[in-house]
Amino acid sequence: MSDYDFIVIGSGSSGGVLAARLTENGKYRVLCLEAGTRSERYLWSRPPGGTAFMIENPEVNWRRFSTPNESTANRPIYVPGGKLLGGTSAINGMIFNRGQRMDYDRWAQMGCRGWSHEDVLPYFKKLESTDIGSDHYRGRGGPIKVTVAAKTSPFFDLFIESAQAVGYPLNPDYTGDTQYGVAMAQQTIHRGLRQSTATQYLAPARKRPNLTIRMGAEVTSLILEGQRCIGVRFRCDGAMHEARASREAIVSAGAIASPKLLELSGIGNPKVLSRFGIPVIQELPGVGENLRDHFGPTLKWTFRQRGLSLAGRGRGLRLLLEIARYVLFRKGFISEGVCTLRVFTRSTDQVEQADIGLLVNPFLLEIINQKRRMSNVDGFFIYAQVQRPESCGSIHIQSPDPFAAPAISYSFLATENDRRTAVAAVRRAREIAAARPIADVIAEEIAPGPQIQSDAQIIDFIRKTGATTFHAVGTCKMGHDSMAVVDDQLRVHGIRGLRVADASIMPMIISGNTSIPSMMIAEKCADMILAEL
Ligand SMILES: Cc1cc2nc3c(=O)[nH]c(=O)nc-3n(C[C@H](O)[C@H](O)[C@H](O)COP(=O)(O)OP(=O)(O)OC[C@H]3O[C@@H](n4cnc5c(N)ncnc54)[C@H](O)[C@@H]3O)c2cc1C
């Protein structure tokens, strides 16, 4: 059995940061185990447009699906996740959005000491480097470079003008004082290249002699001696191995795999564990519960004129030209992320902070044989989502086999407030589309379509067609109530030598994308660990 001070499980948005930070001072030997086999040199993970080639690719993607239930009109929901160095930060849409002040203040109000906005802001600043916004909110010297998306089509100015016409202010830094307004998205892209934890944290760190990264190493269980974690078991190169952590193991396998690993190791709800004959080491009924995600419909419009959308540039000869443009100049739509125009709005005037996010794209997608590709039809689409859904689902093992996928059970639109906000999100998007100048260039609304008007029709449409924007969080939630899995130092309740640090620890979903908050969680976790030594 090989010996390390720390073992980090997973190299994604959180694990990549932790492995790099814990090896920085040279004092501690760290083993980072990553189930994926591809490194930061994987071809598609550098050009931003490569997301399209990774979102369904089993070589770098876990490709999980939820269990169909009535909340999604009995449809499975696709749940992708990065399976390579950098984890999901190496395949995602690269949107930078850390949510709002109130998200973290609410975590603190829920009893998570040290996690208010004021507490976490230094870690957000530490991880980024940007010239956007004010020094108070933004970091200038961190590893992840953040830039503003380019307007790759005349569509963007038309849409922004229409949003302004219905009253939204232009708000270039939506991570500043307020999120409310319309803005081009900020992105973790620099000079046309993706900034993942693999490229920005691990590539420089892996030169250190005290960091060992093992790729293709899938952890199957934690090794527990009584109530202490002393190491991990993993499969690599077709054989089983064990590694010992003299100080701690840190689970950063993501919101789907982290609760699975705890359950396989005897930490969780006895009712779940006994179903598969797993002895209970620590009873924690919250493991795998509190699953939250951003779910919403795709609203679609076609244009009456060509040249406004990116359609056509995504296929055939024009795609080849775009590729050449990217290779030569790192410009064009391949150098940009997705959902590059954002509106943050409120469901009612009584709501103080934006509770709806509109993610706007200047093209249409078609899904053929479960594969997404850019449509040739000129148009645009908007994901209209509830930013802070109350509805919770769960993730649990459905077999004692460590290589079997867990059951992902979403429960969308389960509360009156979520349904009301979801309906308002569709209406807010339609209000902008009905305003000039964008209204002048629209041919028709093709989804949901003008026949869908009542609240009940809209909810039905969302259940039948909605998808997530891939922000699963919350399944090993931080806190001190009976359903909490980790404390506010991210230590697993009742087990020594074990933390969870990734998207799964969020007690509530934040009103934004979840990669940067996952990096923040890891920055703070590394700081807490090093401060204790
Ligand atoms: C397609 C897509 C697009 C997205 N777009 C955005 C976006 O634009 N902006 C944004 O902020 N967020 C986005 N997100 C969400 C965001 O990327 C994730 O919430 C975030 O990366 C989660 O970080 P994590 O560290 O919790 O997990 P991950 O980054 O998923 O890392 C978990 C790592 O653990 C590894 N692992 C899992 N199980 C094991 C095991 N048993 N043994 C060893 N290794 C294991 C995985 O292979 C993976 O590398 C997107 C997500 C997806 C899927």
PDBQT file of the ligand as one rigid body, heavy atoms in Angstrom, charges set to zero:
ROOT
HETATM    1  C1  LIG A 601     -21.945  19.953 -20.216  1.00  0.00    +0.000 C 
HETATM    2  C2  LIG A 601     -21.812  20.831 -19.002  1.00  0.00    +0.000 A 
HETATM    3  C3  LIG A 601     -21.737  22.201 -19.155  1.00  0.00    +0.000 A 
HETATM    4  C4  LIG A 601     -21.590  23.021 -18.034  1.00  0.00    +0.000 A 
HETATM    5  N1  LIG A 601     -21.400  24.358 -18.220  1.00  0.00    +0.000 NA
HETATM    6  C5  LIG A 601     -21.027  25.116 -17.163  1.00  0.00    +0.000 A 
HETATM    7  C6  LIG A 601     -20.629  26.463 -17.368  1.00  0.00    +0.000 A 
HETATM    8  O1  LIG A 601     -20.642  26.982 -18.487  1.00  0.00    +0.000 OA
HETATM    9  N2  LIG A 601     -20.227  27.177 -16.278  1.00  0.00    +0.000 N 
HETATM   10  C7  LIG A 601     -20.210  26.637 -15.035  1.00  0.00    +0.000 A 
HETATM   11  O2  LIG A 601     -19.841  27.340 -14.082  1.00  0.00    +0.000 OA
HETATM   12  N3  LIG A 601     -20.628  25.376 -14.810  1.00  0.00    +0.000 NA
HETATM   13  C8  LIG A 601     -20.988  24.594 -15.848  1.00  0.00    +0.000 A 
HETATM   14  N4  LIG A 601     -21.324  23.291 -15.646  1.00  0.00    +0.000 N 
HETATM   15  C9  LIG A 601     -21.354  22.754 -14.273  1.00  0.00    +0.000 C 
HETATM   16  C10 LIG A 601     -19.970  22.625 -13.639  1.00  0.00    +0.000 C 
HETATM   17  O3  LIG A 601     -18.983  22.341 -14.609  1.00  0.00    +0.000 OA
HETATM   18  C11 LIG A 601     -19.976  21.580 -12.525  1.00  0.00    +0.000 C 
HETATM   19  O4  LIG A 601     -20.965  21.910 -11.578  1.00  0.00    +0.000 OA
HETATM   20  C12 LIG A 601     -18.628  21.534 -11.793  1.00  0.00    +0.000 C 
HETATM   21  O5  LIG A 601     -17.591  21.284 -12.715  1.00  0.00    +0.000 OA
HETATM   22  C13 LIG A 601     -18.655  20.475 -10.710  1.00  0.00    +0.000 C 
HETATM   23  O6  LIG A 601     -17.370  20.380 -10.136  1.00  0.00    +0.000 OA
HETATM   24  P1  LIG A 601     -16.998  19.147  -9.196  1.00  0.00    +0.000 P 
HETATM   25  O7  LIG A 601     -15.589  19.323  -8.787  1.00  0.00    +0.000 OA
HETATM   26  O8  LIG A 601     -18.050  19.017  -8.166  1.00  0.00    +0.000 OA
HETATM   27  O9  LIG A 601     -17.143  17.852 -10.141  1.00  0.00    +0.000 OA
HETATM   28  P2  LIG A 601     -16.384  17.488 -11.476  1.00  0.00    +0.000 P 
HETATM   29  O10 LIG A 601     -15.739  18.670 -12.085  1.00  0.00    +0.000 OA
HETATM   30  O11 LIG A 601     -17.354  16.714 -12.288  1.00  0.00    +0.000 OA
HETATM   31  O12 LIG A 601     -15.202  16.537 -10.988  1.00  0.00    +0.000 OA
HETATM   32  C14 LIG A 601     -15.382  15.231 -10.513  1.00  0.00    +0.000 C 
HETATM   33  C15 LIG A 601     -14.194  14.403 -10.994  1.00  0.00    +0.000 C 
HETATM   34  O13 LIG A 601     -14.159  13.187 -10.269  1.00  0.00    +0.000 OA
HETATM   35  C16 LIG A 601     -13.901  12.118 -11.140  1.00  0.00    +0.000 C 
HETATM   36  N5  LIG A 601     -14.454  10.923 -10.508  1.00  0.00    +0.000 N 
HETATM   37  C17 LIG A 601     -15.756  10.596 -10.321  1.00  0.00    +0.000 A 
HETATM   38  N6  LIG A 601     -15.855   9.435  -9.672  1.00  0.00    +0.000 NA
HETATM   39  C18 LIG A 601     -14.591   9.031  -9.415  1.00  0.00    +0.000 A 
HETATM   40  C19 LIG A 601     -14.038   7.893  -8.760  1.00  0.00    +0.000 A 
HETATM   41  N7  LIG A 601     -14.824   6.967  -8.215  1.00  0.00    +0.000 N 
HETATM   42  N8  LIG A 601     -12.687   7.767  -8.708  1.00  0.00    +0.000 NA
HETATM   43  C20 LIG A 601     -11.874   8.723  -9.255  1.00  0.00    +0.000 A 
HETATM   44  N9  LIG A 601     -12.352   9.807  -9.902  1.00  0.00    +0.000 NA
HETATM   45  C21 LIG A 601     -13.698   9.961  -9.962  1.00  0.00    +0.000 A 
HETATM   46  C22 LIG A 601     -14.578  12.529 -12.423  1.00  0.00    +0.000 C 
HETATM   47  O14 LIG A 601     -14.080  11.808 -13.533  1.00  0.00    +0.000 OA
HETATM   48  C23 LIG A 601     -14.285  14.011 -12.467  1.00  0.00    +0.000 C 
HETATM   49  O15 LIG A 601     -13.057  14.270 -13.095  1.00  0.00    +0.000 OA
HETATM   50  C24 LIG A 601     -21.539  22.445 -16.743  1.00  0.00    +0.000 A 
HETATM   51  C25 LIG A 601     -21.655  21.068 -16.586  1.00  0.00    +0.000 A 
HETATM   52  C26 LIG A 601     -21.770  20.261 -17.704  1.00  0.00    +0.000 A 
HETATM   53  C27 LIG A 601     -21.867  18.771 -17.513  1.00  0.00    +0.000 C 
ENDROOT
TORSDOF 0
